[in-house]
Amino acid sequence: MEFFEMGGYGGYVWSAFGFTLVLTLGLAWQSWRQQRQRDAELAELRRRVRSGEGERPVRRLVAVRTDEQPGTSSGA
C-alpha cells in the first residue's frame, strides 16, 4: 500500500496520471472522429466528381514570366 501512497503524495500523483489519461483518450477519440468525418467528406467529393455533379472544375492558372523583352531569345 505504500507504493500507492507514495510518501503522502499519492493523491497528487495518481490524480495527475488520471487527468493525463483522460485527456489523452479524449484527444484520441476526437482525432478518430474527425478522421471519419474527413473520410466521409472525401468519399462524397469523389462521388460528386465522378458523377459530374456540382460546379465546373476550376481551371488552374499558370504563371507566365513577363520580364523578357519581346523578340529576344532566353537561350544564349
PDB file of N, CA, C and O in Angstrom:
ATOM      1  N   MET A   1       0.817  -1.195   0.000  1.00  0.00           N
ATOM      2  CA  MET A   1       0.000   0.000   0.000  1.00  0.00           C
ATOM      3  C   MET A   1       0.862   1.262   0.000  1.00  0.00           C
ATOM      4  O   MET A   1       0.403   2.323  -0.423  1.00  0.00           O
ATOM      5  N   GLU A   2       2.101   1.157   0.468  1.00  0.00           N
ATOM      6  CA  GLU A   2       2.999   2.316   0.472  1.00  0.00           C
ATOM      7  C   GLU A   2       3.270   2.828  -0.929  1.00  0.00           C
ATOM      8  O   GLU A   2       3.439   4.028  -1.149  1.00  0.00           O
ATOM      9  N   PHE A   3       3.309   1.885  -1.885  1.00  0.00           N
ATOM     10  CA  PHE A   3       3.566   2.287  -3.266  1.00  0.00           C
ATOM     11  C   PHE A   3       2.501   3.263  -3.752  1.00  0.00           C
ATOM     12  O   PHE A   3       2.821   4.259  -4.401  1.00  0.00           O
ATOM     13  N   PHE A   4       1.256   2.987  -3.448  1.00  0.00           N
ATOM     14  CA  PHE A   4       0.164   3.833  -3.915  1.00  0.00           C
ATOM     15  C   PHE A   4       0.082   5.145  -3.139  1.00  0.00           C
ATOM     16  O   PHE A   4      -0.415   6.142  -3.662  1.00  0.00           O
ATOM     17  N   GLU A   5       0.560   5.154  -1.913  1.00  0.00           N
ATOM     18  CA  GLU A   5       0.559   6.383  -1.118  1.00  0.00           C
ATOM     19  C   GLU A   5       1.695   7.312  -1.524  1.00  0.00           C
ATOM     20  O   GLU A   5       1.571   8.532  -1.414  1.00  0.00           O
ATOM     21  N   MET A   6       2.791   6.747  -1.988  1.00  0.00           N
ATOM     22  CA  MET A   6       3.956   7.491  -2.485  1.00  0.00           C
ATOM     23  C   MET A   6       4.411   8.564  -1.502  1.00  0.00           C
ATOM     24  O   MET A   6       4.620   9.719  -1.873  1.00  0.00           O
ATOM     25  N   GLY A   7       4.558   8.166  -0.263  1.00  0.00           N
ATOM     26  CA  GLY A   7       5.075   9.084   0.743  1.00  0.00           C
ATOM     27  C   GLY A   7       4.149  10.256   1.027  1.00  0.00           C
ATOM     28  O   GLY A   7       4.614  11.330   1.409  1.00  0.00           O
ATOM     29  N   GLY A   8       2.860  10.068   0.850  1.00  0.00           N
ATOM     30  CA  GLY A   8       1.903  11.137   1.110  1.00  0.00           C
ATOM     31  C   GLY A   8       1.532  11.951  -0.119  1.00  0.00           C
ATOM     32  O   GLY A   8       0.633  12.790  -0.066  1.00  0.00           O
ATOM     33  N   TYR A   9       2.219  11.706  -1.215  1.00  0.00           N
ATOM     34  CA  TYR A   9       1.941  12.460  -2.451  1.00  0.00           C
ATOM     35  C   TYR A   9       1.127  11.652  -3.465  1.00  0.00           C
ATOM     36  O   TYR A   9       0.923  12.099  -4.594  1.00  0.00           O
ATOM     37  N   GLY A  10       0.673  10.496  -3.076  1.00  0.00           N
ATOM     38  CA  GLY A  10      -0.064   9.610  -3.990  1.00  0.00           C
ATOM     39  C   GLY A  10      -1.300  10.260  -4.584  1.00  0.00           C
ATOM     40  O   GLY A  10      -1.603  10.053  -5.759  1.00  0.00           O
ATOM     41  N   GLY A  11      -2.017  11.039  -3.794  1.00  0.00           N
ATOM     42  CA  GLY A  11      -3.220  11.694  -4.310  1.00  0.00           C
ATOM     43  C   GLY A  11      -2.924  12.631  -5.466  1.00  0.00           C
ATOM     44  O   GLY A  11      -3.682  12.700  -6.434  1.00  0.00           O
ATOM     45  N   TYR A  12      -1.822  13.346  -5.357  1.00  0.00           N
ATOM     46  CA  TYR A  12      -1.436  14.269  -6.435  1.00  0.00           C
ATOM     47  C   TYR A  12      -0.944  13.506  -7.662  1.00  0.00           C
ATOM     48  O   TYR A  12      -1.304  13.809  -8.799  1.00  0.00           O
ATOM     49  N   VAL A  13      -0.106  12.504  -7.390  1.00  0.00           N
ATOM     50  CA  VAL A  13       0.484  11.743  -8.495  1.00  0.00           C
ATOM     51  C   VAL A  13      -0.585  10.987  -9.271  1.00  0.00           C
ATOM     52  O   VAL A  13      -0.628  11.059 -10.499  1.00  0.00           O
ATOM     53  N   TRP A  14      -1.461  10.250  -8.550  1.00  0.00           N
ATOM     54  CA  TRP A  14      -2.460   9.446  -9.238  1.00  0.00           C
ATOM     55  C   TRP A  14      -3.521  10.314  -9.907  1.00  0.00           C
ATOM     56  O   TRP A  14      -4.047   9.948 -10.958  1.00  0.00           O
ATOM     57  N   SER A  15      -3.835  11.450  -9.313  1.00  0.00           N
ATOM     58  CA  SER A  15      -4.797  12.333  -9.990  1.00  0.00           C
ATOM     59  C   SER A  15      -4.182  12.928 -11.261  1.00  0.00           C
ATOM     60  O   SER A  15      -4.883  13.125 -12.254  1.00  0.00           O
ATOM     61  N   ALA A  16      -2.874  13.216 -11.234  1.00  0.00           N
ATOM     62  CA  ALA A  16      -2.204  13.713 -12.442  1.00  0.00           C
ATOM     63  C   ALA A  16      -2.191  12.645 -13.529  1.00  0.00           C
ATOM     64  O   ALA A  16      -2.423  12.938 -14.701  1.00  0.00           O
ATOM     65  N   PHE A  17      -1.914  11.394 -13.127  1.00  0.00           N
ATOM     66  CA  PHE A  17      -1.959  10.296 -14.103  1.00  0.00           C
ATOM     67  C   PHE A  17      -3.363  10.136 -14.680  1.00  0.00           C
ATOM     68  O   PHE A  17      -3.530   9.960 -15.887  1.00  0.00           O
ATOM     69  N   GLY A  18      -4.359  10.198 -13.815  1.00  0.00           N
ATOM     70  CA  GLY A  18      -5.739  10.056 -14.275  1.00  0.00           C
ATOM     71  C   GLY A  18      -6.144  11.176 -15.215  1.00  0.00           C
ATOM     72  O   GLY A  18      -6.772  10.937 -16.247  1.00  0.00           O
ATOM     73  N   PHE A  19      -5.781  12.403 -14.855  1.00  0.00           N
ATOM     74  CA  PHE A  19      -6.101  13.556 -15.695  1.00  0.00           C
ATOM     75  C   PHE A  19      -5.440  13.423 -17.064  1.00  0.00           C
ATOM     76  O   PHE A  19      -6.068  13.671 -18.093  1.00  0.00           O
ATOM     77  N   THR A  20      -4.173  13.032 -17.065  1.00  0.00           N
ATOM     78  CA  THR A  20      -3.441  12.852 -18.324  1.00  0.00           C
ATOM     79  C   THR A  20      -4.064  11.750 -19.162  1.00  0.00           C
ATOM     80  O   THR A  20      -4.189  11.898 -20.377  1.00  0.00           O
ATOM     81  N   LEU A  21      -4.457  10.653 -18.539  1.00  0.00           N
ATOM     82  CA  LEU A  21      -5.078   9.548 -19.263  1.00  0.00           C
ATOM     83  C   LEU A  21      -6.403   9.983 -19.889  1.00  0.00           C
ATOM     84  O   LEU A  21      -6.683   9.669 -21.046  1.00  0.00           O
ATOM     85  N   VAL A  22      -7.205  10.700 -19.127  1.00  0.00           N
ATOM     86  CA  VAL A  22      -8.499  11.165 -19.652  1.00  0.00           C
ATOM     87  C   VAL A  22      -8.292  12.114 -20.833  1.00  0.00           C
ATOM     88  O   VAL A  22      -8.979  11.995 -21.847  1.00  0.00           O
ATOM     89  N   LEU A  23      -7.357  13.048 -20.711  1.00  0.00           N
ATOM     90  CA  LEU A  23      -7.096  13.982 -21.817  1.00  0.00           C
ATOM     91  C   LEU A  23      -6.571  13.257 -23.051  1.00  0.00           C
ATOM     92  O   LEU A  23      -6.987  13.550 -24.172  1.00  0.00           O
ATOM     93  N   THR A  24      -5.661  12.315 -22.845  1.00  0.00           N
ATOM     94  CA  THR A  24      -5.097  11.571 -23.971  1.00  0.00           C
ATOM     95  C   THR A  24      -6.178  10.767 -24.691  1.00  0.00           C
ATOM     96  O   THR A  24      -6.237  10.757 -25.920  1.00  0.00           O
ATOM     97  N   LEU A  25      -7.025  10.098 -23.926  1.00  0.00           N
ATOM     98  CA  LEU A  25      -8.105   9.330 -24.545  1.00  0.00           C
ATOM     99  C   LEU A  25      -9.097  10.254 -25.259  1.00  0.00           C
ATOM    100  O   LEU A  25      -9.604   9.916 -26.329  1.00  0.00           O
ATOM    101  N   GLY A  26      -9.372  11.413 -24.668  1.00  0.00           N
ATOM    102  CA  GLY A  26     -10.272  12.371 -25.305  1.00  0.00           C
ATOM    103  C   GLY A  26      -9.720  12.892 -26.622  1.00  0.00           C
ATOM    104  O   GLY A  26     -10.454  13.016 -27.603  1.00  0.00           O
ATOM    105  N   LEU A  27      -8.428  13.198 -26.645  1.00  0.00           N
ATOM    106  CA  LEU A  27      -7.814  13.669 -27.890  1.00  0.00           C
ATOM    107  C   LEU A  27      -7.775  12.570 -28.947  1.00  0.00           C
ATOM    108  O   LEU A  27      -7.983  12.838 -30.130  1.00  0.00           O
ATOM    109  N   ALA A  28      -7.510  11.336 -28.523  1.00  0.00           N
ATOM    110  CA  ALA A  28      -7.500  10.221 -29.475  1.00  0.00           C
ATOM    111  C   ALA A  28      -8.892  10.011 -30.065  1.00  0.00           C
ATOM    112  O   ALA A  28      -9.033   9.795 -31.269  1.00  0.00           O
ATOM    113  N   TRP A  29      -9.918  10.075 -29.218  1.00  0.00           N
ATOM    114  CA  TRP A  29     -11.287   9.916 -29.699  1.00  0.00           C
ATOM    115  C   TRP A  29     -11.666  11.033 -30.658  1.00  0.00           C
ATOM    116  O   TRP A  29     -12.287  10.778 -31.690  1.00  0.00           O
ATOM    117  N   GLN A  30     -11.297  12.278 -30.325  1.00  0.00           N
ATOM    118  CA  GLN A  30     -11.607  13.420 -31.175  1.00  0.00           C
ATOM    119  C   GLN A  30     -10.907  13.292 -32.531  1.00  0.00           C
ATOM    120  O   GLN A  30     -11.507  13.569 -33.570  1.00  0.00           O
ATOM    121  N   SER A  31      -9.660  12.880 -32.519  1.00  0.00           N
ATOM    122  CA  SER A  31      -8.919  12.698 -33.776  1.00  0.00           C
ATOM    123  C   SER A  31      -9.555  11.609 -34.625  1.00  0.00           C
ATOM    124  O   SER A  31      -9.692  11.760 -35.839  1.00  0.00           O
ATOM    125  N   TRP A  32      -9.943  10.512 -33.986  1.00  0.00           N
ATOM    126  CA  TRP A  32     -10.578   9.411 -34.707  1.00  0.00           C
ATOM    127  C   TRP A  32     -11.889   9.861 -35.336  1.00  0.00           C
ATOM    128  O   TRP A  32     -12.177   9.534 -36.487  1.00  0.00           O
ATOM    129  N   ARG A  33     -12.692  10.622 -34.568  1.00  0.00           N
ATOM    130  CA  ARG A  33     -13.975  11.106 -35.070  1.00  0.00           C
ATOM    131  C   ARG A  33     -13.790  12.069 -36.245  1.00  0.00           C
ATOM    132  O   ARG A  33     -14.510  11.983 -37.240  1.00  0.00           O
ATOM    133  N   GLN A  34     -12.822  12.988 -36.127  1.00  0.00           N
ATOM    134  CA  GLN A  34     -12.573  13.929 -37.219  1.00  0.00           C
ATOM    135  C   GLN A  34     -12.068  13.215 -38.465  1.00  0.00           C
ATOM    136  O   GLN A  34     -12.413  13.598 -39.583  1.00  0.00           O
ATOM    137  N   GLN A  35     -11.253  12.183 -38.281  1.00  0.00           N
ATOM    138  CA  GLN A  35     -10.761  11.433 -39.437  1.00  0.00           C
ATOM    139  C   GLN A  35     -11.907  10.741 -40.156  1.00  0.00           C
ATOM    140  O   GLN A  35     -11.945  10.719 -41.386  1.00  0.00           O
ATOM    141  N   ARG A  36     -12.837  10.177 -39.406  1.00  0.00           N
ATOM    142  CA  ARG A  36     -14.013   9.557 -40.027  1.00  0.00           C
ATOM    143  C   ARG A  36     -14.833  10.581 -40.802  1.00  0.00           C
ATOM    144  O   ARG A  36     -15.318  10.286 -41.894  1.00  0.00           O
ATOM    145  N   GLN A  37     -14.994  11.787 -40.245  1.00  0.00           N
ATOM    146  CA  GLN A  37     -15.738  12.835 -40.941  1.00  0.00           C
ATOM    147  C   GLN A  37     -15.021  13.244 -42.224  1.00  0.00           C
ATOM    148  O   GLN A  37     -15.657  13.423 -43.263  1.00  0.00           O
ATOM    149  N   ARG A  38     -13.705  13.392 -42.156  1.00  0.00           N
ATOM    150  CA  ARG A  38     -12.933  13.778 -43.348  1.00  0.00           C
ATOM    151  C   ARG A  38     -13.005  12.691 -44.418  1.00  0.00           C
ATOM    152  O   ARG A  38     -13.106  12.993 -45.607  1.00  0.00           O
ATOM    153  N   ASP A  39     -12.952  11.430 -43.998  1.00  0.00           N
ATOM    154  CA  ASP A  39     -13.070  10.331 -44.957  1.00  0.00           C
ATOM    155  C   ASP A  39     -14.430  10.351 -45.643  1.00  0.00           C
ATOM    156  O   ASP A  39     -14.528  10.115 -46.847  1.00  0.00           O
ATOM    157  N   ALA A  40     -15.476  10.632 -44.875  1.00  0.00           N
ATOM    158  CA  ALA A  40     -16.824  10.702 -45.449  1.00  0.00           C
ATOM    159  C   ALA A  40     -16.925  11.872 -46.424  1.00  0.00           C
ATOM    160  O   ALA A  40     -17.518  11.732 -47.493  1.00  0.00           O
ATOM    161  N   GLU A  41     -16.353  13.023 -46.070  1.00  0.00           N
ATOM    162  CA  GLU A  41     -16.366  14.185 -46.964  1.00  0.00           C
ATOM    163  C   GLU A  41     -15.608  13.890 -48.249  1.00  0.00           C
ATOM    164  O   GLU A  41     -16.061  14.243 -49.337  1.00  0.00           O
ATOM    165  N   LEU A  42     -14.462  13.247 -48.123  1.00  0.00           N
ATOM    166  CA  LEU A  42     -13.663  12.917 -49.302  1.00  0.00           C
ATOM    167  C   LEU A  42     -14.399  11.932 -50.204  1.00  0.00           C
ATOM    168  O   LEU A  42     -14.382  12.081 -51.425  1.00  0.00           O
ATOM    169  N   ALA A  43     -15.040  10.937 -49.619  1.00  0.00           N
ATOM    170  CA  ALA A  43     -15.808   9.972 -50.414  1.00  0.00           C
ATOM    171  C   ALA A  43     -16.949  10.670 -51.142  1.00  0.00           C
ATOM    172  O   ALA A  43     -17.221  10.362 -52.302  1.00  0.00           O
ATOM    173  N   GLU A  44     -17.621  11.608 -50.475  1.00  0.00           N
ATOM    174  CA  GLU A  44     -18.712  12.344 -51.114  1.00  0.00           C
ATOM    175  C   GLU A  44     -18.186  13.212 -52.258  1.00  0.00           C
ATOM    176  O   GLU A  44     -18.799  13.260 -53.325  1.00  0.00           O
ATOM    177  N   LEU A  45     -17.071  13.891 -52.051  1.00  0.00           N
ATOM    178  CA  LEU A  45     -16.491  14.708 -53.128  1.00  0.00           C
ATOM    179  C   LEU A  45     -16.071  13.846 -54.311  1.00  0.00           C
ATOM    180  O   LEU A  45     -16.295  14.217 -55.463  1.00  0.00           O
ATOM    181  N   ARG A  46     -15.468  12.710 -54.034  1.00  0.00           N
ATOM    182  CA  ARG A  46     -15.071  11.811 -55.131  1.00  0.00           C
ATOM    183  C   ARG A  46     -16.295  11.328 -55.893  1.00  0.00           C
ATOM    184  O   ARG A  46     -16.269  11.256 -57.122  1.00  0.00           O
ATOM    185  N   ARG A  47     -17.374  10.993 -55.177  1.00  0.00           N
ATOM    186  CA  ARG A  47     -18.595  10.545 -55.831  1.00  0.00           C
ATOM    187  C   ARG A  47     -19.164  11.647 -56.716  1.00  0.00           C
ATOM    188  O   ARG A  47     -19.600  11.384 -57.837  1.00  0.00           O
ATOM    189  N   ARG A  48     -19.161  12.891 -56.210  1.00  0.00           N
ATOM    190  CA  ARG A  48     -19.701  14.005 -56.986  1.00  0.00           C
ATOM    191  C   ARG A  48     -18.859  14.287 -58.221  1.00  0.00           C
ATOM    192  O   ARG A  48     -19.404  14.593 -59.281  1.00  0.00           O
ATOM    193  N   VAL A  49     -17.534  14.188 -58.099  1.00  0.00           N
ATOM    194  CA  VAL A  49     -16.664  14.448 -59.246  1.00  0.00           C
ATOM    195  C   VAL A  49     -16.859  13.369 -60.305  1.00  0.00           C
ATOM    196  O   VAL A  49     -16.943  13.673 -61.495  1.00  0.00           O
ATOM    197  N   ARG A  50     -16.928  12.127 -59.882  1.00  0.00           N
ATOM    198  CA  ARG A  50     -17.099  11.024 -60.841  1.00  0.00           C
ATOM    199  C   ARG A  50     -18.444  11.070 -61.543  1.00  0.00           C
ATOM    200  O   ARG A  50     -18.550  10.691 -62.710  1.00  0.00           O
ATOM    201  N   SER A  51     -19.472  11.532 -60.844  1.00  0.00           N
ATOM    202  CA  SER A  51     -20.803  11.566 -61.456  1.00  0.00           C
ATOM    203  C   SER A  51     -21.044  12.850 -62.247  1.00  0.00           C
ATOM    204  O   SER A  51     -22.038  12.952 -62.965  1.00  0.00           O
ATOM    205  N   GLY A  52     -20.147  13.832 -62.124  1.00  0.00           N
ATOM    206  CA  GLY A  52     -20.301  15.074 -62.866  1.00  0.00           C
ATOM    207  C   GLY A  52     -21.227  16.063 -62.199  1.00  0.00           C
ATOM    208  O   GLY A  52     -21.619  17.053 -62.817  1.00  0.00           O
ATOM    209  N   GLU A  53     -21.588  15.820 -60.950  1.00  0.00           N
ATOM    210  CA  GLU A  53     -22.457  16.759 -60.226  1.00  0.00           C
ATOM    211  C   GLU A  53     -21.658  17.962 -59.773  1.00  0.00           C
ATOM    212  O   GLU A  53     -20.427  17.952 -59.768  1.00  0.00           O
ATOM    213  N   GLY A  54     -22.379  18.988 -59.395  1.00  0.00           N
ATOM    214  CA  GLY A  54     -21.737  20.151 -58.794  1.00  0.00           C
ATOM    215  C   GLY A  54     -21.242  21.147 -59.822  1.00  0.00           C
ATOM    216  O   GLY A  54     -21.605  21.089 -60.997  1.00  0.00           O
ATOM    217  N   GLU A  55     -20.420  22.046 -59.364  1.00  0.00           N
ATOM    218  CA  GLU A  55     -19.901  23.108 -60.218  1.00  0.00           C
ATOM    219  C   GLU A  55     -18.818  22.577 -61.146  1.00  0.00           C
ATOM    220  O   GLU A  55     -18.237  21.514 -60.929  1.00  0.00           O
ATOM    221  N   ARG A  56     -18.573  23.366 -62.190  1.00  0.00           N
ATOM    222  CA  ARG A  56     -17.479  23.017 -63.092  1.00  0.00           C
ATOM    223  C   ARG A  56     -16.160  23.089 -62.347  1.00  0.00           C
ATOM    224  O   ARG A  56     -15.996  23.930 -61.464  1.00  0.00           O
ATOM    225  N   PRO A  57     -15.222  22.226 -62.686  1.00  0.00           N
ATOM    226  CA  PRO A  57     -13.917  22.316 -62.033  1.00  0.00           C
ATOM    227  C   PRO A  57     -13.225  23.630 -62.370  1.00  0.00           C
ATOM    228  O   PRO A  57     -13.383  24.148 -63.476  1.00  0.00           O
ATOM    229  N   VAL A  58     -12.493  24.152 -61.465  1.00  0.00           N
ATOM    230  CA  VAL A  58     -11.775  25.409 -61.649  1.00  0.00           C
ATOM    231  C   VAL A  58     -10.493  25.132 -62.425  1.00  0.00           C
ATOM    232  O   VAL A  58      -9.760  24.189 -62.127  1.00  0.00           O
ATOM    233  N   ARG A  59     -10.237  25.975 -63.429  1.00  0.00           N
ATOM    234  CA  ARG A  59      -9.008  25.817 -64.194  1.00  0.00           C
ATOM    235  C   ARG A  59      -7.853  26.383 -63.396  1.00  0.00           C
ATOM    236  O   ARG A  59      -7.979  27.415 -62.736  1.00  0.00           O
ATOM    237  N   ARG A  60      -6.736  25.700 -63.465  1.00  0.00           N
ATOM    238  CA  ARG A  60      -5.548  26.178 -62.763  1.00  0.00           C
ATOM    239  C   ARG A  60      -4.868  27.256 -63.590  1.00  0.00           C
ATOM    240  O   ARG A  60      -4.771  27.161 -64.814  1.00  0.00           O
ATOM    241  N   LEU A  61      -4.406  28.269 -62.902  1.00  0.00           N
ATOM    242  CA  LEU A  61      -3.699  29.350 -63.569  1.00  0.00           C
ATOM    243  C   LEU A  61      -2.218  29.010 -63.636  1.00  0.00           C
ATOM    244  O   LEU A  61      -1.660  28.426 -62.707  1.00  0.00           O
ATOM    245  N   VAL A  62      -1.599  29.377 -64.729  1.00  0.00           N
ATOM    246  CA  VAL A  62      -0.177  29.121 -64.907  1.00  0.00           C
ATOM    247  C   VAL A  62       0.534  30.463 -64.952  1.00  0.00           C
ATOM    248  O   VAL A  62       0.138  31.361 -65.695  1.00  0.00           O
ATOM    249  N   ALA A  63       1.572  30.592 -64.163  1.00  0.00           N
ATOM    250  CA  ALA A  63       2.337  31.839 -64.132  1.00  0.00           C
ATOM    251  C   ALA A  63       3.153  31.978 -65.412  1.00  0.00           C
ATOM    252  O   ALA A  63       3.751  31.011 -65.884  1.00  0.00           O
ATOM    253  N   VAL A  64       3.172  33.185 -65.971  1.00  0.00           N
ATOM    254  CA  VAL A  64       3.928  33.475 -67.183  1.00  0.00           C
ATOM    255  C   VAL A  64       4.929  34.567 -66.849  1.00  0.00           C
ATOM    256  O   VAL A  64       4.568  35.598 -66.283  1.00  0.00           O
ATOM    257  N   ARG A  65       6.170  34.342 -67.196  1.00  0.00           N
ATOM    258  CA  ARG A  65       7.189  35.357 -66.931  1.00  0.00           C
ATOM    259  C   ARG A  65       7.014  36.516 -67.901  1.00  0.00           C
ATOM    260  O   ARG A  65       6.853  36.305 -69.104  1.00  0.00           O
ATOM    261  N   THR A  66       7.046  37.723 -67.387  1.00  0.00           N
ATOM    262  CA  THR A  66       6.862  38.897 -68.232  1.00  0.00           C
ATOM    263  C   THR A  66       8.107  39.769 -68.267  1.00  0.00           C
ATOM    264  O   THR A  66       8.066  40.866 -68.825  1.00  0.00           O
ATOM    265  N   ASP A  67       9.219  39.310 -67.685  1.00  0.00           N
ATOM    266  CA  ASP A  67      10.414  40.142 -67.635  1.00  0.00           C
ATOM    267  C   ASP A  67      11.270  40.071 -68.898  1.00  0.00           C
ATOM    268  O   ASP A  67      12.258  40.797 -69.011  1.00  0.00           O
ATOM    269  N   GLU A  68      10.908  39.211 -69.844  1.00  0.00           N
ATOM    270  CA  GLU A  68      11.679  39.102 -71.092  1.00  0.00           C
ATOM    271  C   GLU A  68      11.174  40.114 -72.107  1.00  0.00           C
ATOM    272  O   GLU A  68       9.978  40.399 -72.169  1.00  0.00           O
ATOM    273  N   GLN A  69      12.087  40.654 -72.901  1.00  0.00           N
ATOM    274  CA  GLN A  69      11.735  41.583 -73.949  1.00  0.00           C
ATOM    275  C   GLN A  69      11.162  40.801 -75.125  1.00  0.00           C
ATOM    276  O   GLN A  69      11.636  39.707 -75.432  1.00  0.00           O
ATOM    277  N   PRO A  70      10.158  41.345 -75.778  1.00  0.00           N
ATOM    278  CA  PRO A  70       9.618  40.660 -76.960  1.00  0.00           C
ATOM    279  C   PRO A  70      10.679  40.537 -78.050  1.00  0.00           C
ATOM    280  O   PRO A  70      11.449  41.467 -78.287  1.00  0.00           O
ATOM    281  N   GLY A  71      10.710  39.390 -78.705  1.00  0.00           N
ATOM    282  CA  GLY A  71      11.646  39.192 -79.803  1.00  0.00           C
ATOM    283  C   GLY A  71      13.032  38.755 -79.381  1.00  0.00           C
ATOM    284  O   GLY A  71      13.880  38.535 -80.246  1.00  0.00           O
ATOM    285  N   THR A  72      13.305  38.617 -78.089  1.00  0.00           N
ATOM    286  CA  THR A  72      14.617  38.151 -77.653  1.00  0.00           C
ATOM    287  C   THR A  72      14.525  36.698 -77.246  1.00  0.00           C
ATOM    288  O   THR A  72      13.470  36.213 -76.836  1.00  0.00           O
ATOM    289  N   SER A  73      15.609  36.037 -77.361  1.00  0.00           N
ATOM    290  CA  SER A  73      15.669  34.627 -77.013  1.00  0.00           C
ATOM    291  C   SER A  73      16.275  34.464 -75.638  1.00  0.00           C
ATOM    292  O   SER A  73      17.268  35.118 -75.322  1.00  0.00           O
ATOM    293  N   SER A  74      15.704  33.614 -74.819  1.00  0.00           N
ATOM    294  CA  SER A  74      16.243  33.426 -73.467  1.00  0.00           C
ATOM    295  C   SER A  74      17.372  32.418 -73.455  1.00  0.00           C
ATOM    296  O   SER A  74      18.110  32.356 -72.472  1.00  0.00           O
ATOM    297  N   GLY A  75      17.542  31.621 -74.507  1.00  0.00           N
ATOM    298  CA  GLY A  75      18.644  30.652 -74.568  1.00  0.00           C
ATOM    299  C   GLY A  75      19.831  31.237 -75.306  1.00  0.00           C
ATOM    300  O   GLY A  75      19.714  31.545 -76.492  1.00  0.00           O
ATOM    301  N   ALA A  76      20.975  31.401 -74.645  1.00  0.00           N
ATOM    302  CA  ALA A  76      22.128  32.041 -75.278  1.00  0.00           C
ATOM    303  C   ALA A  76      23.127  31.070 -75.761  1.00  0.00           C
ATOM    304  O   ALA A  76      24.153  31.465 -76.317  1.00  0.00           O
TER     305      ALA A  76
END
